[in-house]
Amino acid sequence: MVTRIALTGGPCAGKSTILKRIRQKFEEKGYAVYLLPESATLFIEAGADFLTKDAHLSYITEESKLQFQLQMEDSMMRIAENCGKPALLICDRGTMDTAAYMPSEVWQHIKDDIGMDEQRLRNERYDAVLHICTAAKGAEDFYTLYNNKCRSESVEVARDVDDRILAVWQGHPVLQIIQAEICFEDKIQHVLKVLDEIL
């Protein structure tokens, strides 16, 4: 059995550290743990420009990233299904995150082009969604740009991005919101507890 989780949230939410702790804990509990990297980061590191002023190129980039993510998730799901033990498939951001970064009409066009609707992209691909709130919402002293070369958002922008990401996931039947904590270890333990309950 494979449990599929989308781990999402605003900038500087602590996802990278949380993912490492998830792997450590659940491998110790006997799970095969598969951590899928954030597709946008892979694309940026490969040279893709999500801030291009070329509308056509921007559209192709966003659609290609989404198609890549779908294929990556499907390929890893196949591996997880055949690993011979209970598996946990954690996606660093899910398909719906793409919608938070574009106008609704462009998002609709992309969905039409790939032949999928929000029911399939949001509800059917993940057993649960964990939204990890940015440190910019309640733990501002810990908000930083220095630990991620792909991050450039101010505190105010980070809050707005967090809100937009949360909005596009509304409607998923198992949406858990993990608030920012002054003590980051408390935030990690909250995530691990929620995953224990889901499993």
QUIUR-V962921 format. One record per pair of residues at least 12 apart in sequence whose ideal C-beta (glycine too) atoms are under 6 Angstrom apart, sorted by the first residue. I is the first residue (numbers start at 1). J is the second residue. Records with the same first field share a line. If there is no record, write none. Layout:
I: J / J
This chain:
1: 86
2: 80 / 81 / 87 / 89
3: 88 / 127 / 199
4: 89 / 126 / 127
5: 90 / 128
6: 91 / 94 / 126 / 129
7: 90 / 92 / 130
8: 93 / 94 / 97 / 131 / 165
9: 131 / 132 / 133
10: 134 / 158 / 161 / 162
11: 134 / 151 / 153 / 158
12: 134 / 135 / 143
13: 132 / 134
15: 132
18: 188 / 191
19: 35
21: 188
25: 192
26: 88
31: 86 / 88
32: 83 / 85 / 87
33: 88
34: 76 / 80 / 89
35: 90
36: 72 / 76 / 91
37: 92
38: 92 / 93
39: 65 / 68 / 69
41: 150
43: 65
44: 150
48: 61
63: 110
66: 98
94: 126
95: 121
96: 122 / 168 / 169
97: 165
99: 168
100: 164 / 165 / 168
122: 172
123: 172
128: 174 / 198
129: 169 / 172 / 175
130: 176
131: 166 / 177
132: 178
133: 162 / 179 / 180
134: 158 / 162
135: 180
136: 155 / 158 / 159
137: 159 / 180
138: 180
139: 180 / 182
140: 155
143: 155
176: 194
178: 190 / 191
